[in-house]
Amino acid sequence: MEMRKLPGTDVSVSSLCLGTMNFGQQCDEANSHEQMDYAVANGINFLDTAEMYPVPPEKEKQGMTEEFVGRWLKKSGKRDQLVIATKVSSRNQAGPMRTRDATAGLTRENIFKAIDGSLSRLGIDHVDLYQVHTPERHANFFGRRGVESLDGDDGVSIEETLSALSELVKIGKVRHIGVSNETPWGLNEYLRLAREKGLAKIVTIQNNYGLLGRGFEVGLSEICLREGVGLLPYSILNRGVIAGKYLDGAKPPGAKFTLYTRDADRYNPARIEAPVRQYMAIAKKHGLDVVQMAIAFCLQRAFIPSVIIAATKMEQLKSDIEAADIKLSDEVFKDIADVYREIPDPTA
């Protein structure tokens, strides 16, 4: 497993990061622990979670994923070998938090409550990367493609949020900070305030990115490359859609969009079938597995230090990890580019 530095830091992370949002929903605790055992044994040192997980969110289960990870960390004794990332929820997160009132927003008080809750559930004294899960303001994230007006309450200012995060860095509860589901304006605002106010710099952004949704390349990728911010892409497989298992309206037993309708319109709209079939054809032409091809594609993007993978079954995780050793040829990239010119970004 290749090791890469998070931009502007001395933190080395594996090129693959184990995402945990399924832990507590499709994955019980035993399966979650098995996944972490296998991932770490095979070179992954980077785990990503969030205070609102698991997904789909349920009030009664929120915080459970961090608890699963925390009990595994205690059992395994591997905390010092790992980079642990988690996220603080904004008022735009779905549903009230089980552990605190997230509806009050990304204030200093709420951020301090949130980190203490996460540290308690994880059973650790600091996190290596602490991320704002969504913007506080109304913006185009979670699949929304544009902002048509600035009417409405933007909530807590980015300056207040960044100041609170910077305090956490100073007191040692957080090593580095990042954002998630951010826009070009939002990321630039965090970077501007860090420069002008002497606050902690954002080192990562966790947004949706993959073969079926490359909107990040419009604006955000240039900012990342020029400003030294790394993308940690999530849902790179469109929740498994790129594997072709939902084609022609199929509903495989136990699959995410068989069990849940949440996010199906975002990740599995009808218009996605044509590019899925074309990417599957490219993989077959070059003797590749389409899922591994999608992961390898992300691994070879200059603005990505680590790719977040998530699985519900061990065979999926094993296949995903094998993708870390695949290097796509120029011919594969050319074929991908041909499809992308014809059908760019069927999902956001």
N, C-alpha and C positions, 0 to 999 in steps of 0.2 A: 504494500500500500504506500503510495507516494505521500510524503509529508510536505505541507506548504505552510508558509507564514500568513497569519491574518495581517492584512496591510497595516504598516506602520507600527507593528507590535513585535514582541519576541515570542509570541504564542504560536507554536507549531501544531497544526491540525491535520488530520488525515484527509485525503482528497474526497472521501465519502464521510458524511455525517449521518448518524442514525437519528431519524426523526421518531417521535414517540406519541404522536397525537392519537394513534389507534389504541394505545395502552389504556385499558379500562372500558373500551367499547368492543371492538372486534377481537381484541386480544385480552385474555384474562391475565392475572398476575404471573402465573406459572409460565405462560407463553412469552410474556414480556421479559421476564428474567432470562428465559432461554435465548431470546433474540439478543439481549445485551451481552450474555456470555459469549455467544457465537461471534457477534460483531467485534468485540474487543479481542477475542482470540485470533481474529483474522485481520488485525491491523487498524481497526477503527478506534480512535481515541476521543471522538467528538460526539457528544450527545446533546440534542436540542429538545427542549420541552417548553411548557408555558403554564402559568397559573390557572388558565381557564380550561386546560385539557382534561379529559379526552374530547375528541370531536367525532360525531356531532355532540355539541354541548348539551348537558342536562344539569339542572341546578344541583341535584343530589350528588352528581359525580364530579363536579368541578373541583380540581385540586387532586383528584385521585391519581392522575398520571405522575405528578411529582412525588406522591407517596410511594407509588410502585418503584420509581427510580431511586428514591431515598432508601427504601428497604434493600434494594439490590446493591446500592453503594455500600451500605453497612455490611451486608453479607459477603460481598466480594472483596472488600478492603482495597479497592482499586481507585479510590477517589483521587489520590495524588498523581495517578498516571493519566488522568482524563481531563478534557476541557468540557466544562458543563455550561450550557447556555439555557436561559429561560427568558420569559417575557412578562411584562406588566400590561394588564388590560386597560384600555381606555373606555370612556363612556359609550363608545360605538360597538363594544363587544356584545355578542348575543346573550341576553338574559342576565339577571343579577348574579353576582359572584356568590358562591357558597361561603367563602371565607371572609369576605369583606364587602363593603358597598362600593362597587366600581362605578356606579352611576355618577358619583361626585367628580369624576374626571382625574386627569393626570396632574393633580396638585402635589406639592411636596409632601403633605401629610399622607395622601393615598399611596404615593410611590414608596414612602418609608414603610407603611403598613404592608404593602405588597411584597417588598423584598424580604421583610421579616417572616411573612407567611411562607414564601417560597423556600427560604433557607431552613425554616423549621420542618417543612414537609420533606425536603431533600436531605435533611440531617447533616448539613455542611455549614461552614462559617463564611463562605463567600462563593459567588458564582464568577466564572471567567468571562462571560459575555452576558450582559443584561440588555434586553431589547424592548423597545416600545412596540407593542403588538399591532396597533393600528393608530393612524392619526387621531388626534382629539377632535380636530375640526371636521366639517363635512367636506369630503374630497372624493376623487375618483379612485377608489380601491375596491377590492373584492369583485372585480369584473366590470365595474362601471367605467365607461370609456372616456368620459369628458366631464368638465365642469361648465355648466351653462350660466350660472349666476353665483354671486357671493352672498346672497341673502341668507340670513339665519345666524345662529350663535356659534362661533368658532370654539367656544369653551376655553379651557386653560391655554395660555400662551405657550408656544414652543420654548421661549426663554425661561419660563418658570419650570417647565418639565426638564429642560437641559440642565438648569442650575441644580435641581434636585438630584439628577443622575450624577452630576459632577461631584456633589457632596458624597454620594455613595462610593465613588471612586476614591476620594480623599480619605475616607474613614476605613477603606479596605473591605467593604462588603461586596464590591464589584471591581473587577480588574479592568474591563473595557465595556464600551456601550455600543449599541446598534439600534437600528430602526427596522420596521417591517411594514409591508404594504404601503410604502411611502411613494410620493410623487416627486418629479424633478424639483418643483418649487419647494416642497417640504424638506427634501434632503439638502438642497442649497441653503435653506434657512438655518438648519442645524449647523452646517459648516460655517456659514457667515457668523453666527453668534459665537461659535467656538473661537474663531479668529479674533473677533472684536471684543469679546468679553473675557477671554482667557479661560474658557470652559473646556471640558473634556470633548475630544473629537469623536464623532461617529466613525467607527472603523468597518462596520458591516451594514448591509441592508438585506433583509430577507423578503423577497418578493416572488410571486409566481413567475416561472420561466420554463420554457421547454420547447420542443419541436412544434407543438400545437399552439403555442402562445408566446411570441417573442416581442411583445410590446415594450419590454424593458429596454430593447435596443434603441428605441426612439427617445433620446434624451438622457435617460438614466445611465446607460452604459458609458457614454462619454464622460459624464460627471464622475463615475466611479474610476475610470482609467486616469483621468486628469487629477483627481483629488485624492487618490489612494484610498478608496473604499471598496470592499469586496462584496460581491453578490453571493448570498447563500440561497440558491433557488429552491423553492418548495413546489410540490405537486408537479414535478417535471414530467410525470407520466399521465397527467390529467386524471388522477385517481384510478389509474389502471386502464383508462380508455384506449391508450395507444396500443395496448396488447391486442385489440380487436375483439375482445370478449363480449362487447355490447353491440356488435354490428347486427344489423337487421332486426333490431329490437330485442336481442337476446337478453335474458335475465339469469345469469349463472347463479346457482345456489351459493349463498354466503357472500356474494360480491357486494361491494359498497353500495352501488346504485340499485341493487336488488333489495337491499335491506333499508336504505335511506334515500329519500328524495332530496335532501338538503344538498345544494350545490350542483344538482344534475343539470340544470339549465345553463350553468356557467361552464362546466367541464365536459358535458356530454350532449351538446345540442345536435340536432339532426344534421346540420351543415358540416359536422366534423367527420362524417363517415368517409367522404371522398379523400381528404388528406390522410386519414388513418390507413385506408387501403393502399394509397400510394407509398406511404412510409413503410408499410409492411412489405410491399413489393420490392422496394429498395433493399431492405434487409435481406430478403430471400435471394435477390440477385447477387449480393455480395457474401452470402453464406453467414449472415449474422442473425442473431435474435433481435427482434425489433425493440424490445424493452432495453436490452443491453446497448443497442445502437443509440437510443435516446439518452441514456445515461452518459455514454462515451462522448456524445455530441456536446453535452454540457461541460464535461470535464476538460474539453479542449478549447473552451472559451477563455480569453485572456482576463476577463473581469471576474472570474469565478475562482475563489480559493478552495471551496469545498461544496459538494453537491449533497443536498439532503435527500436521503432515501427513506422510505417507510414501507413496511410490509405487514401483512396479517398472517402469513404462513411462512414457515421456515424455508421451504423450497424457493419462495419468492426472494427472501432475504439472501439466500446463498447465491442465486442467480444474479441479483443486483450487485453483490460484492465482487463477483467475478468480472463485472464490467469495468472495474477499476484498472484492469490490465489490458483493456482493449484500446488500440489507437486506430481511429478511422483514417482511411486513405483519402487522398485528394479526390479520387473518383467518387467515393461515398459523399464527400462534402459537395461535390458538383451536382450529384443527383438530388441531394437535399435542397440545394439552392434552386434547382429547376422547379421543384414542387413549391418552394416558398414563394417564388416569383408568381406562380400561377394561383396559389391559394395562401396568401399571407394571413397569419393570425386568426384562425377560425374561432379561437377563444382568446380572451384578454390576457 
